[in-house]
């Protein structure tokens, strides 16, 4: 995992709309558009597409901040020590989630939610890669439940704590 202390000078690049590493990861389609290696460690960018009703576990990142830019659909984002704070975000809304603030989100729209997630510094996109499997031409995620224990174990490698389900 690259860090902001790595002194790699990145080169300009474009990732076309149909390009990127597509994965079914933790119940959603994730497409890595810019990874830490390409940005010299300063950031990463992933496209995240999740079905209605999808929800993340309640979790906290200790190494990076996140920006969610909602392209289509709508989410409720819970944050704070007990999940007591809730914001709703829809198309063209941006949610900022600083590191060390517990959070999770739930897709509340009746159709898929498509977001662009920015991570600073980069490196956490590797979690999605390691937790996922190549999407290839699959239109739906592979069957099976999300293995919360496996995600928690993997999360510790990326300074991510899984706290449980979203508290409501």
C-alpha positions in Angstrom: 0.0 0.0 0.0 1.5 3.4 -1.0 1.6 6.2 1.4 1.8 10.0 1.1 5.5 9.7 1.9 6.2 7.9 -1.3 7.8 10.3 -3.7 6.6 9.0 -7.0 5.9 11.6 -9.6 2.7 10.5 -11.3 2.0 10.9 -15.0 -1.2 12.4 -16.5 -3.7 9.7 -17.5 -7.3 9.2 -18.6 -9.4 6.2 -17.6 -12.2 6.0 -20.2 -15.8 5.3 -19.1 -15.5 1.6 -20.1 -12.1 1.1 -18.5 -11.0 0.3 -15.0 -10.7 -2.8 -12.9 -14.3 -4.1 -12.4 -15.0 -6.2 -9.3 -17.9 -7.6 -7.3 -16.7 -6.6 -3.9 -18.6 -6.7 -0.6 -22.0 -6.9 -2.4 -21.5 -4.1 -4.9 -19.9 -3.5 -8.3 -16.7 -1.5 -7.8 -14.6 -0.2 -10.7 -11.2 1.1 -9.8 -10.7 4.2 -12.0 -7.5 5.5 -10.5 -5.3 3.6 -8.0 -2.7 4.8 -5.6 0.1 3.6 -7.9 -1.1 5.9 -10.7 -1.5 9.0 -8.4 1.8 8.7 -6.5 -0.1 7.6 -3.4 -2.1 10.9 -3.0 -5.5 9.5 -3.9 -7.7 6.8 -5.5 -11.0 7.0 -7.3 -13.6 4.2 -7.6 -17.0 3.9 -9.1 -19.4 2.1 -6.8 -22.8 0.7 -8.0 -25.1 -0.8 -5.5 -28.7 -2.2 -5.7 -31.6 -0.8 -3.8 -31.4 -1.9 -0.1 -27.6 -2.4 -0.2 -26.0 -1.3 3.0 -22.4 -1.3 4.3 -21.5 -2.4 7.7 -20.9 0.4 10.2 -17.2 1.0 10.0 -14.4 3.5 10.6 -11.4 4.2 8.4 -8.2 5.2 10.3 -6.0 5.9 7.3 -8.0 7.8 4.7 -10.8 10.4 4.2 -13.7 9.6 1.7 -15.8 11.7 -0.6 -18.9 10.2 -2.1 -20.3 11.9 -5.2 -23.7 10.5 -6.0 -24.3 10.3 -9.7 -27.6 8.4 -9.7 -29.8 7.0 -6.9 -30.0 8.0 -3.3 -28.3 7.0 0.0 -28.8 7.6 3.7 -25.4 8.0 5.3 -25.2 7.4 9.1 -22.3 8.7 11.0 -21.0 9.4 14.5 -20.2 7.2 17.4 -23.7 5.8 17.6 -25.0 6.5 14.1 -27.2 9.2 15.4 -26.4 11.6 12.6 -28.0 10.9 9.2 -27.7 12.7 5.9 -29.5 11.9 2.7 -27.7 12.4 -0.6 -29.0 12.1 -4.1 -27.8 13.0 -7.6 -25.0 15.6 -7.8 -24.7 15.6 -4.0 -21.3 15.1 -2.3 -20.8 13.6 1.1 -17.4 14.0 2.9 -16.5 11.4 5.5 -13.3 12.2 7.4 -11.1 9.4 8.8 -11.8 8.2 12.4 -15.5 9.0 12.1 -17.7 5.9 12.2 -20.1 5.7 9.3 -22.1 3.5 6.9 -24.6 4.0 4.2 -27.8 2.5 2.9 -29.2 2.7 -0.7 -32.7 4.1 -0.3 -33.6 4.7 -4.0 -35.8 2.3 -5.8 -33.1 1.8 -8.4 -29.3 1.3 -8.3 -27.2 3.9 -6.7 -24.1 4.9 -8.6 -21.4 6.9 -6.8 -17.9 8.0 -7.4 -15.8 7.5 -4.3 -12.6 9.5 -3.8 -10.1 8.3 -1.2 -7.2 10.4 0.2 -4.6 9.3 0.5 -4.8 6.4 -1.9 -4.3 2.7 -0.9 -7.8 1.6 0.3 -8.9 0.8 -3.2 -6.7 -2.3 -2.7 -9.2 -3.5 -0.1 -11.9 -3.7 -2.7 -9.6 -5.6 -5.0 -8.6 -8.0 -2.3 -12.2 -8.5 -1.1 -13.6 -8.9 -4.5 -13.7 -11.1 -7.6 -13.4 -9.9 -11.2 -16.8 -8.8 -12.6 -15.9 -9.5 -16.2 -19.1 -9.7 -18.2 -21.3 -10.6 -15.2 -24.4 -8.4 -14.9 -25.3 -9.4 -11.3 -23.1 -10.1 -8.3 -22.1 -13.7 -7.5 -24.5 -15.4 -5.1 -23.8 -15.6 -1.5 -23.8 -13.6 1.7 -21.2 -11.1 2.6 -18.7 -12.7 5.0 -18.5 -10.0 7.7 -15.8 -11.9 9.6 -13.6 -12.1 6.5 -14.2 -8.4 5.8 -13.2 -7.5 9.3 -10.0 -9.6 9.1 -9.1 -8.0 5.8 -10.1 -4.6 7.1 -7.5 -4.7 9.8 -4.8 -4.9 7.1 -6.1 -1.5 5.7 -6.7 0.2 9.1 -10.5 -0.3 8.8 -12.6 -1.4 11.8 -15.9 -3.1 11.1 -18.2 -2.1 14.0 -21.3 -4.2 13.1 -24.5 -3.3 11.3 -25.6 0.3 10.9 -27.1 1.4 14.3 -30.6 2.7 13.9 
